[in-house]
Amino acid sequence: MKKYKIMIFGTGKAFKEIMQSLDFNKVEILGLVDNDSKKQNKKINNYNVYSPLEIKKLNFDYILIASQFSYEIYSQLRNMDISHDRIIPILHGGFTQKLNIKYKEFMNNITITKQRKIPRIALCKENNSGSSSFALYKKIPNYIKEKYEVDLVTGEEIEVDMDYDLVCCTHLSRIKNPRVINVELWHGFPLKKIGIRTDQFDYIKHENFKSNVDVIISYSELYSNIFNAAYPNEYYKYEICGMPRNDLLFNKNEELMVKLFGKEISNKKVIFYLPTYRKNKHSNNDNLEGDRKWSNIFGFEDFNLELFVTFLRKNNLMFLCKLHPIEKNKLDKESFRAYSDVILLIEEEMLEKNEIDLYEILANVDLLITDYSSVYFDVLLIDMPIMFIPTDIDYYKENRGFNFEPYEFWTPGPKVYTEKELINSILKILDNDEYKEKRSEICSIIHTYNDDKACERVWSKVGQLLERNNMR
């Protein structure tokens, strides 16, 4: 097997990282290169450090750029007549971002700008389960309606029709036209590790996102830091506005609940079970992340459905649950049909049919139950009691990992692991809520704004971006 003879330009953090991933059965390092004269003519990791002027004397196949100044070093090497196909920037994100900036500047200077009477805005909705794009669409201010054309579109549609001036997305959608202003809303405050901090990181998708996103909407300074650790980008892109979807939590609507679930729900306390999304992105089948059991809805070792139903009926409680499609297929849905007076499974199709978002239902709930879903961070805004069922927490700690530790501190509610604990804790928290102060403490850390004005702030920012764009 041929070994590629390589040089590595850079001796800092990126150099150390690439050294850990290289297969030395496939490469031979001839030496290192650095612009710092203090490092030249010395050894680092037993490799000679050369001046850039000495590179052409060496018989290498490729030179790897391991530096945050990838674009500048690439230009430096090209000016030395080193062929572009022998130069490999390791930190490709920063490199392509600089290229994209140059591309945008150049194209804006030499091409005709398409003028239209009314600028167009696309709000990209992936689903109806906590969509900030959908919330923005439901709360369009009059001044926006008068000045702009606003469309609610799908992720697939945004890939095809890019004739927009500004796009708001929630899942790092690929915006191909450099003239389109790209606003990223994302879809929650992540308790679990995401992005580059996991083994599920999509480098290609991130490189495109990093270079093309213009603004990232944020909950708070803490959120900006957490998100940027997962999807590194320029810090000036973050705008703290709060999440538009959370505005929907402030609007209680008894008529909506009666329309969806029948008039009997008016007299019941409503419990909503919203577990985390467990799809394994590296799997092409229906494998799910985690180590929970699927013999029952909560993942308990033992669970008596009839006992739970009796408890709900006796205490005048309605139990709602929404699982992701793959998880839903793991359970026997038919077993719940006989108990529809107290147990209802909510499906995405029902939300779409009624043109509502999940958060419009969540606004009317008395108790949220989850495991690791970020939805609990959102309901802190309305001081909703929360309960946690982390039956496979050891698996998550060891494999996926959490952004916030210790788990106990960041989860302001009782933790239950058995059916008996579940029943006792529901009664206790609905009768004597002991976690109110703790929820307030966590809420103040997570959220900069504690109001229902996130849509207003985001629309204001959108207006500013379009005005600025029109002045160019």
C-alpha positions as a Python dict, from the first residue, in 0.01 Angstrom:
ca = {
    (1, 'M'): (0, 0, 0),
    (2, 'K'): (132, 340, -100),
    (3, 'K'): (202, 585, 179),
    (4, 'Y'): (118, 947, 106),
    (5, 'K'): (404, 1181, 189),
    (6, 'I'): (255, 1479, 368),
    (7, 'M'): (355, 1805, 530),
    (8, 'I'): (143, 1964, 801),
    (9, 'F'): (121, 2345, 808),
    (10, 'G'): (45, 2448, 1166),
    (11, 'T'): (156, 2325, 1508),
    (12, 'G'): (-130, 2426, 1739),
    (13, 'K'): (-457, 2269, 1850),
    (14, 'A'): (-569, 2161, 1503),
    (15, 'F'): (-233, 1989, 1451),
    (16, 'K'): (-275, 1792, 1774),
    (17, 'E'): (-627, 1687, 1672),
    (18, 'I'): (-529, 1570, 1324),
    (19, 'M'): (-238, 1371, 1468),
    (20, 'Q'): (-486, 1167, 1670),
    (21, 'S'): (-689, 1073, 1363),
    (22, 'L'): (-419, 999, 1104),
    (23, 'D'): (-360, 639, 997),
    (24, 'F'): (20, 610, 992),
    (25, 'N'): (-4, 298, 780),
    (26, 'K'): (-126, 527, 502),
    (27, 'V'): (75, 846, 554),
    (28, 'E'): (433, 948, 616),
    (29, 'I'): (487, 1290, 772),
    (30, 'L'): (793, 1455, 620),
    (31, 'G'): (779, 1748, 858),
    (32, 'L'): (584, 2045, 989),
    (33, 'V'): (560, 2402, 863),
    (34, 'D'): (495, 2718, 1064),
    (35, 'N'): (511, 3092, 997),
    (36, 'D'): (635, 3152, 1351),
    (37, 'S'): (1012, 3194, 1326),
    (38, 'K'): (1048, 3093, 1693),
    (39, 'K'): (922, 2743, 1608),
    (40, 'Q'): (1124, 2698, 1290),
    (41, 'N'): (1437, 2479, 1292),
    (42, 'K'): (1312, 2300, 1603),
    (43, 'K'): (1131, 1971, 1661),
    (44, 'I'): (768, 1921, 1764),
    (45, 'N'): (651, 1564, 1823),
    (46, 'N'): (991, 1458, 1684),
    (47, 'Y'): (916, 1627, 1350),
    (48, 'N'): (1129, 1906, 1205),
    (49, 'V'): (955, 2242, 1178),
    (50, 'Y'): (1034, 2417, 850),
    (51, 'S'): (996, 2770, 726),
    (52, 'P'): (742, 2807, 440),
    (53, 'L'): (1035, 2906, 217),
    (54, 'E'): (1178, 2555, 252),
    (55, 'I'): (862, 2368, 147),
    (56, 'K'): (939, 2341, -223),
    (57, 'K'): (1265, 2160, -148),
    (58, 'L'): (1070, 1868, -2),
    (59, 'N'): (919, 1592, -212),
    (60, 'F'): (566, 1577, -65),
    (61, 'D'): (235, 1462, -211),
    (62, 'Y'): (8, 1683, -4),
    (63, 'I'): (32, 1963, 247),
    (64, 'L'): (-236, 1964, 517),
    (65, 'I'): (-330, 2302, 662),
    (66, 'A'): (-398, 2257, 1034),
    (67, 'S'): (-468, 2616, 1134),
    (68, 'Q'): (-760, 2851, 1192),
    (69, 'F'): (-599, 3074, 927),
    (70, 'S'): (-664, 2816, 653),
    (71, 'Y'): (-771, 3069, 390),
    (72, 'E'): (-467, 3292, 444),
    (73, 'I'): (-225, 2998, 440),
    (74, 'Y'): (-391, 2856, 129),
    (75, 'S'): (-337, 3191, -46),
    (76, 'Q'): (21, 3196, 78),
    (77, 'L'): (90, 2850, -66),
    (78, 'R'): (-76, 2930, -399),
    (79, 'N'): (143, 3240, -426),
    (80, 'M'): (439, 3003, -390),
    (81, 'D'): (311, 2815, -700),
    (82, 'I'): (207, 2508, -503),
    (83, 'S'): (-72, 2337, -693),
    (84, 'H'): (-420, 2373, -542),
    (85, 'D'): (-483, 1998, -564),
    (86, 'R'): (-193, 1934, -326),
    (87, 'I'): (-330, 2166, -56),
    (88, 'I'): (-581, 2021, 193),
    (89, 'P'): (-736, 2258, 454),
    (90, 'I'): (-821, 2041, 757),
    (91, 'L'): (-1048, 2305, 913),
    (92, 'H'): (-1262, 2315, 604),
    (93, 'G'): (-1543, 2515, 765),
    (94, 'G'): (-1340, 2829, 824),
    (95, 'F'): (-1180, 2795, 484),
    (96, 'T'): (-1508, 2762, 293),
    (97, 'Q'): (-1661, 3042, 498),
    (98, 'K'): (-1389, 3282, 383),
    (99, 'L'): (-1434, 3161, 25),
    (100, 'N'): (-1807, 3213, 51),
    (101, 'I'): (-1763, 3568, 179),
    (102, 'K'): (-1532, 3646, -111),
    (103, 'Y'): (-1776, 3483, -350),
    (104, 'K'): (-2071, 3682, -219),
    (105, 'E'): (-1879, 4009, -236),
    (106, 'F'): (-1762, 3943, -591),
    (107, 'M'): (-2098, 3819, -724),
    (108, 'N'): (-2282, 4114, -570),
    (109, 'N'): (-2044, 4346, -752),
    (110, 'I'): (-2071, 4191, -1098),
    (111, 'T'): (-2426, 4059, -1129),
    (112, 'I'): (-2760, 4227, -1177),
    (113, 'T'): (-2966, 4235, -861),
    (114, 'K'): (-3317, 4111, -930),
    (115, 'Q'): (-3561, 4378, -820),
    (116, 'R'): (-3912, 4293, -710),
    (117, 'K'): (-4179, 4520, -572),
    (118, 'I'): (-4240, 4307, -264),
    (119, 'P'): (-3954, 4116, -95),
    (120, 'R'): (-4035, 3752, -19),
    (121, 'I'): (-3988, 3567, 310),
    (122, 'A'): (-3998, 3187, 349),
    (123, 'L'): (-4072, 3027, 686),
    (124, 'C'): (-3953, 2668, 662),
    (125, 'K'): (-4168, 2428, 868),
    (126, 'E'): (-4042, 2072, 918),
    (127, 'N'): (-4334, 1959, 1136),
    (128, 'N'): (-4606, 2086, 1372),
    (129, 'S'): (-4432, 1981, 1692),
    (130, 'G'): (-4283, 2295, 1840),
    (131, 'S'): (-4207, 2478, 1516),
    (132, 'S'): (-4078, 2832, 1561),
    (133, 'S'): (-4134, 2894, 1190),
    (134, 'F'): (-4500, 2799, 1229),
    (135, 'A'): (-4527, 3025, 1535),
    (136, 'L'): (-4383, 3316, 1337),
    (137, 'Y'): (-4638, 3250, 1063),
    (138, 'K'): (-4922, 3253, 1314),
    (139, 'K'): (-4798, 3579, 1464),
    (140, 'I'): (-4707, 3792, 1162),
    (141, 'P'): (-4733, 4162, 1256),
    (142, 'N'): (-4938, 4386, 1030),
    (143, 'Y'): (-4635, 4594, 932),
    (144, 'I'): (-4468, 4277, 800),
    (145, 'K'): (-4780, 4174, 605),
    (146, 'E'): (-4796, 4517, 446),
    (147, 'K'): (-4432, 4523, 336),
    (148, 'Y'): (-4346, 4161, 255),
    (149, 'E'): (-4484, 3843, 103),
    (150, 'V'): (-4456, 3563, 362),
    (151, 'D'): (-4485, 3193, 270),
    (152, 'L'): (-4495, 2888, 496),
    (153, 'V'): (-4296, 2618, 314),
    (154, 'T'): (-4149, 2273, 374),
    (155, 'G'): (-3784, 2174, 381),
    (156, 'E'): (-3820, 2005, 44),
    (157, 'E'): (-3978, 2314, -112),
    (158, 'I'): (-3701, 2541, 9),
    (159, 'E'): (-3447, 2321, -170),
    (160, 'V'): (-3629, 2375, -500),
    (161, 'D'): (-3767, 2730, -484),
    (162, 'M'): (-3499, 2972, -371),
    (163, 'D'): (-3662, 3285, -508),
    (164, 'Y'): (-3674, 3442, -163),
    (165, 'D'): (-3497, 3733, -2),
    (166, 'L'): (-3495, 3582, 347),
    (167, 'V'): (-3551, 3231, 483),
    (168, 'C'): (-3613, 3120, 843),
    (169, 'C'): (-3522, 2755, 905),
    (170, 'T'): (-3524, 2522, 1206),
    (171, 'H'): (-3303, 2228, 1102),
    (172, 'L'): (-2989, 2375, 942),
    (173, 'S'): (-3151, 2372, 598),
    (174, 'R'): (-2922, 2413, 300),
    (175, 'I'): (-2952, 2759, 151),
    (176, 'K'): (-2775, 2749, -184),
    (177, 'N'): (-2821, 3107, -304),
    (178, 'P'): (-2564, 3335, -138),
    (179, 'R'): (-2797, 3632, -179),
    (180, 'V'): (-3066, 3480, 43),
    (181, 'I'): (-3055, 3593, 406),
    (182, 'N'): (-3058, 3277, 619),
    (183, 'V'): (-3201, 3296, 973),
    (184, 'E'): (-3161, 2981, 1185),
    (185, 'L'): (-3422, 2924, 1458),
    (186, 'W'): (-3327, 2565, 1556),
    (187, 'H'): (-3573, 2352, 1753),
    (188, 'G'): (-3497, 2357, 2123),
    (189, 'F'): (-3252, 2420, 2405),
    (190, 'P'): (-3048, 2097, 2396),
    (191, 'L'): (-3010, 1900, 2718),
    (192, 'K'): (-2837, 1618, 2526),
    (193, 'K'): (-2513, 1679, 2340),
    (194, 'I'): (-2556, 1765, 1973),
    (195, 'G'): (-2346, 1852, 1671),
    (196, 'I'): (-1970, 1824, 1684),
    (197, 'R'): (-1991, 1697, 2043),
    (198, 'T'): (-2143, 1367, 1926),
    (199, 'D'): (-2048, 1086, 1690),
    (200, 'Q'): (-2351, 1175, 1475),
    (201, 'F'): (-2205, 1500, 1344),
    (202, 'D'): (-2269, 1571, 976),
    (203, 'Y'): (-1958, 1762, 866),
    (204, 'I'): (-2079, 1831, 512),
    (205, 'K'): (-2412, 1974, 628),
    (206, 'H'): (-2237, 2184, 891),
    (207, 'E'): (-1985, 2331, 649),
    (208, 'N'): (-2271, 2457, 433),
    (209, 'F'): (-2464, 2587, 733),
    (210, 'K'): (-2162, 2761, 883),
    (211, 'S'): (-2081, 2957, 571),
    (212, 'N'): (-2438, 3042, 467),
    (213, 'V'): (-2622, 3125, 789),
    (214, 'D'): (-2647, 3496, 861),
    (215, 'V'): (-2830, 3506, 1196),
    (216, 'I'): (-2884, 3244, 1468),
    (217, 'I'): (-3175, 3316, 1703),
    (218, 'S'): (-3090, 3245, 2066),
    (219, 'Y'): (-3258, 3197, 2404),
    (220, 'S'): (-2974, 3352, 2603),
    (221, 'E'): (-2597, 3390, 2632),
    (222, 'L'): (-2585, 3038, 2776),
    (223, 'Y'): (-2771, 2901, 2473),
    (224, 'S'): (-2539, 3086, 2234),
    (225, 'N'): (-2237, 2925, 2399),
    (226, 'I'): (-2392, 2576, 2405),
    (227, 'F'): (-2506, 2596, 2042),
    (228, 'N'): (-2176, 2738, 1924),
    (229, 'A'): (-1988, 2456, 2097),
    (230, 'A'): (-2202, 2212, 1895),
    (231, 'Y'): (-2206, 2403, 1564),
    (232, 'P'): (-1908, 2644, 1568),
    (233, 'N'): (-1970, 2975, 1397),
    (234, 'E'): (-1900, 3346, 1423),
    (235, 'Y'): (-2029, 3477, 1755),
    (236, 'Y'): (-2164, 3801, 1608),
    (237, 'K'): (-2432, 3601, 1426),
    (238, 'Y'): (-2624, 3525, 1747),
    (239, 'E'): (-2929, 3736, 1832),
    (240, 'I'): (-3099, 3683, 2170),
    (241, 'C'): (-3472, 3709, 2102),
    (242, 'G'): (-3618, 3402, 2270),
    (243, 'M'): (-3780, 3123, 2069),
    (244, 'P'): (-4096, 3211, 1870),
    (245, 'R'): (-4261, 2876, 1946),
    (246, 'N'): (-4259, 2959, 2316),
    (247, 'D'): (-4502, 3247, 2260),
    (248, 'L'): (-4768, 2982, 2192),
    (249, 'L'): (-4731, 2853, 2549),
    (250, 'F'): (-4883, 3172, 2688),
    (251, 'N'): (-5215, 3129, 2506),
    (252, 'K'): (-5453, 2901, 2696),
    (253, 'N'): (-5742, 2792, 2474),
    (254, 'E'): (-6014, 2577, 2629),
    (255, 'E'): (-6218, 2580, 2308),
    (256, 'L'): (-5929, 2422, 2120),
    (257, 'M'): (-5894, 2146, 2379),
    (258, 'V'): (-6268, 2070, 2363),
    (259, 'K'): (-6256, 2066, 1983),
    (260, 'L'): (-5965, 1821, 1982),
    (261, 'F'): (-6047, 1597, 2277),
    (262, 'G'): (-6415, 1645, 2364),
    (263, 'K'): (-6596, 1852, 2626),
    (264, 'E'): (-6513, 1609, 2909),
    (265, 'I'): (-6154, 1734, 2910),
    (266, 'S'): (-6272, 2069, 3052),
    (267, 'N'): (-6315, 1914, 3396),
    (268, 'K'): (-5992, 1717, 3403),
    (269, 'K'): (-5634, 1789, 3497),
    (270, 'V'): (-5422, 1726, 3188),
    (271, 'I'): (-5092, 1538, 3196),
    (272, 'F'): (-4872, 1541, 2885),
    (273, 'Y'): (-4599, 1281, 2833),
    (274, 'L'): (-4338, 1400, 2581),
    (275, 'P'): (-4028, 1176, 2573),
    (276, 'T'): (-3715, 1267, 2380),
    (277, 'Y'): (-3650, 1185, 2015),
    (278, 'R'): (-3448, 861, 2008),
    (279, 'K'): (-3379, 800, 1639),
    (280, 'N'): (-3020, 697, 1573),
    (281, 'K'): (-2902, 916, 1282),
    (282, 'H'): (-2634, 665, 1186),
    (283, 'S'): (-2887, 389, 1141),
    (284, 'N'): (-3080, 330, 819),
    (285, 'N'): (-3341, 122, 998),
    (286, 'D'): (-3567, 177, 1296),
    (287, 'N'): (-3298, 138, 1562),
    (288, 'L'): (-3355, 376, 1851),
    (289, 'E'): (-3104, 546, 2076),
    (290, 'G'): (-3103, 453, 2443),
    (291, 'D'): (-3152, 148, 2660),
    (292, 'R'): (-3516, 176, 2764),
    (293, 'K'): (-3768, -107, 2746),
    (294, 'W'): (-4052, -93, 2493),
    (295, 'S'): (-4292, -331, 2662),
    (296, 'N'): (-4474, -27, 2803),
    (297, 'I'): (-4506, 341, 2729),
    (298, 'F'): (-4272, 457, 3010),
    (299, 'G'): (-3997, 197, 2979),
    (300, 'F'): (-4052, 66, 3333),
    (301, 'E'): (-3940, -284, 3428),
    (302, 'D'): (-4300, -360, 3528),
    (303, 'F'): (-4613, -171, 3432),
    (304, 'N'): (-4982, -248, 3480),
    (305, 'L'): (-5182, -45, 3227),
    (306, 'E'): (-5517, -120, 3389),
    (307, 'L'): (-5386, -4, 3727),
    (308, 'F'): (-5270, 322, 3568),
    (309, 'V'): (-5605, 372, 3393),
    (310, 'T'): (-5791, 317, 3720),
    (311, 'F'): (-5569, 578, 3883),
    (312, 'L'): (-5640, 830, 3606),
    (313, 'R'): (-6017, 777, 3623),
    (314, 'K'): (-6030, 792, 4000),
    (315, 'N'): (-5842, 1123, 4009),
    (316, 'N'): (-6015, 1283, 3708),
    (317, 'L'): (-5696, 1302, 3500),
    (318, 'M'): (-5644, 1301, 3122),
    (319, 'F'): (-5316, 1155, 2997),
    (320, 'L'): (-5187, 1277, 2660),
    (321, 'C'): (-4882, 1133, 2489),
    (322, 'K'): (-4695, 1212, 2169),
    (323, 'L'): (-4429, 973, 2049),
    (324, 'H'): (-4216, 1004, 1739),
    (325, 'P'): (-4335, 784, 1449),
    (326, 'I'): (-4064, 520, 1489),
    (327, 'E'): (-4118, 499, 1866),
    (328, 'K'): (-4493, 477, 1814),
    (329, 'N'): (-4443, 162, 1608),
    (330, 'K'): (-4263, -2, 1901),
    (331, 'L'): (-4579, 8, 2114),
    (332, 'D'): (-4916, -163, 2083),
    (333, 'K'): (-5142, 134, 2005),
    (334, 'E'): (-5451, -85, 2006),
    (335, 'S'): (-5409, -151, 2377),
    (336, 'F'): (-5490, 215, 2447),
    (337, 'R'): (-5809, 241, 2241),
    (338, 'A'): (-6028, 96, 2515),
    (339, 'Y'): (-5912, 370, 2751),
    (340, 'S'): (-5964, 673, 2527),
    (341, 'D'): (-6162, 845, 2802),
    (342, 'V'): (-5835, 901, 2993),
    (343, 'I'): (-5549, 817, 2751),
    (344, 'L'): (-5501, 979, 2410),
    (345, 'L'): (-5208, 942, 2171),
    (346, 'I'): (-5142, 1256, 1969),
    (347, 'E'): (-5007, 1212, 1617),
    (348, 'E'): (-4851, 1458, 1376),
    (349, 'E'): (-5136, 1405, 1129),
    (350, 'M'): (-5387, 1536, 1382),
    (351, 'L'): (-5184, 1853, 1434),
    (352, 'E'): (-5152, 1911, 1059),
    (353, 'K'): (-5521, 1846, 994),
    (354, 'N'): (-5622, 2107, 1254),
    (355, 'E'): (-5344, 2348, 1147),
    (356, 'I'): (-5212, 2378, 1500),
    (357, 'D'): (-4877, 2338, 1668),
    (358, 'L'): (-4810, 2100, 1955),
    (359, 'Y'): (-4724, 2397, 2177),
    (360, 'E'): (-5083, 2526, 2142),
    (361, 'I'): (-5195, 2208, 2320),
    (362, 'L'): (-4907, 2223, 2566),
    (363, 'A'): (-5027, 2567, 2679),
    (364, 'N'): (-5332, 2401, 2838),
    (365, 'V'): (-5148, 2126, 3027),
    (366, 'D'): (-5120, 2094, 3406),
    (367, 'L'): (-4819, 1860, 3425),
    (368, 'L'): (-4541, 1772, 3180),
    (369, 'I'): (-4366, 1435, 3199),
    (370, 'T'): (-4047, 1375, 3000),
    (371, 'D'): (-3707, 1208, 3017),
    (372, 'Y'): (-3447, 1417, 2834),
    (373, 'S'): (-3654, 1625, 2592),
    (374, 'S'): (-3563, 1993, 2574),
    (375, 'V'): (-3934, 2082, 2582),
    (376, 'Y'): (-3913, 2108, 2961),
    (377, 'F'): (-3680, 2408, 2931),
    (378, 'D'): (-3955, 2587, 2737),
    (379, 'V'): (-4244, 2524, 2978),
    (380, 'L'): (-4037, 2680, 3256),
    (381, 'L'): (-4159, 3009, 3108),
    (382, 'I'): (-4514, 2935, 3223),
    (383, 'D'): (-4405, 2767, 3548),
    (384, 'M'): (-4554, 2430, 3452),
    (385, 'P'): (-4483, 2144, 3697),
    (386, 'I'): (-4247, 1885, 3545),
    (387, 'M'): (-4174, 1521, 3618),
    (388, 'F'): (-3886, 1313, 3480),
    (389, 'I'): (-3865, 942, 3391),
    (390, 'P'): (-3493, 886, 3314),
    (391, 'T'): (-3503, 506, 3309),
    (392, 'D'): (-3190, 476, 3092),
    (393, 'I'): (-2995, 775, 3221),
    (394, 'D'): (-2676, 571, 3269),
    (395, 'Y'): (-2680, 481, 2899),
    (396, 'Y'): (-2720, 846, 2797),
    (397, 'K'): (-2446, 964, 3030),
    (398, 'E'): (-2200, 707, 2897),
    (399, 'N'): (-2293, 727, 2528),
    (400, 'R'): (-2469, 1046, 2413),
    (401, 'G'): (-2381, 1268, 2708),
    (402, 'F'): (-2548, 1582, 2843),
    (403, 'N'): (-2466, 1948, 2793),
    (404, 'F'): (-2565, 2010, 3153),
    (405, 'E'): (-2440, 1818, 3454),
    (406, 'P'): (-2535, 1712, 3710),
    (407, 'Y'): (-2868, 1599, 3564),
    (408, 'E'): (-3034, 1626, 3904),
    (409, 'F'): (-2955, 1998, 3933),
    (410, 'W'): (-3082, 2093, 3587),
    (411, 'T'): (-3408, 1896, 3604),
    (412, 'P'): (-3646, 2072, 3848),
    (413, 'G'): (-3892, 1796, 3925),
    (414, 'P'): (-3924, 1449, 4079),
    (415, 'K'): (-3745, 1155, 3913),
    (416, 'V'): (-3948, 834, 3895),
    (417, 'Y'): (-3842, 484, 3793),
    (418, 'T'): (-4146, 267, 3875),
    (419, 'E'): (-4521, 281, 3825),
    (420, 'K'): (-4576, 323, 4198),
    (421, 'E'): (-4339, 621, 4211),
    (422, 'L'): (-4512, 768, 3905),
    (423, 'I'): (-4859, 753, 4061),
    (424, 'N'): (-4745, 887, 4398),
    (425, 'S'): (-4545, 1170, 4240),
    (426, 'I'): (-4833, 1281, 4015),
    (427, 'L'): (-5063, 1313, 4315),
    (428, 'K'): (-4801, 1494, 4517),
    (429, 'I'): (-4690, 1747, 4257),
    (430, 'L'): (-5047, 1838, 4156),
    (431, 'D'): (-5147, 1882, 4520),
    (432, 'N'): (-4832, 2030, 4673),
    (433, 'D'): (-4579, 2156, 4417),
    (434, 'E'): (-4239, 2166, 4590),
    (435, 'Y'): (-4036, 2255, 4282),
    (436, 'K'): (-4170, 2601, 4204),
    (437, 'E'): (-3864, 2784, 4337),
    (438, 'K'): (-3623, 2547, 4161),
    (439, 'R'): (-3805, 2592, 3828),
    (440, 'S'): (-3775, 2967, 3865),
    (441, 'E'): (-3401, 2935, 3929),
    (442, 'I'): (-3339, 2723, 3617),
    (443, 'C'): (-3569, 2943, 3409),
    (444, 'S'): (-3365, 3252, 3494),
    (445, 'I'): (-3051, 3076, 3369),
    (446, 'I'): (-3201, 2939, 3048),
    (447, 'H'): (-3414, 3233, 2932),
    (448, 'T'): (-3313, 3596, 2892),
    (449, 'Y'): (-3673, 3696, 2823),
    (450, 'N'): (-3961, 3569, 3035),
    (451, 'D'): (-4249, 3684, 2815),
    (452, 'D'): (-4451, 3607, 2500),
    (453, 'K'): (-4276, 3861, 2277),
    (454, 'A'): (-4019, 3639, 2101),
    (455, 'C'): (-4207, 3655, 1770),
    (456, 'E'): (-4213, 4035, 1790),
    (457, 'R'): (-3838, 4048, 1847),
    (458, 'V'): (-3760, 3803, 1567),
    (459, 'W'): (-3989, 3983, 1320),
    (460, 'S'): (-3822, 4310, 1416),
    (461, 'K'): (-3483, 4156, 1340),
    (462, 'V'): (-3613, 4016, 1009),
    (463, 'G'): (-3734, 4362, 912),
    (464, 'Q'): (-3396, 4513, 996),
    (465, 'L'): (-3214, 4252, 789),
    (466, 'L'): (-3432, 4314, 484),
    (467, 'E'): (-3406, 4692, 516),
    (468, 'R'): (-3030, 4665, 539),
    (469, 'N'): (-3025, 4431, 240),
    (470, 'N'): (-3232, 4673, 30),
    (471, 'M'): (-2988, 4956, 104),
    (472, 'R'): (-2694, 4771, -51),
}
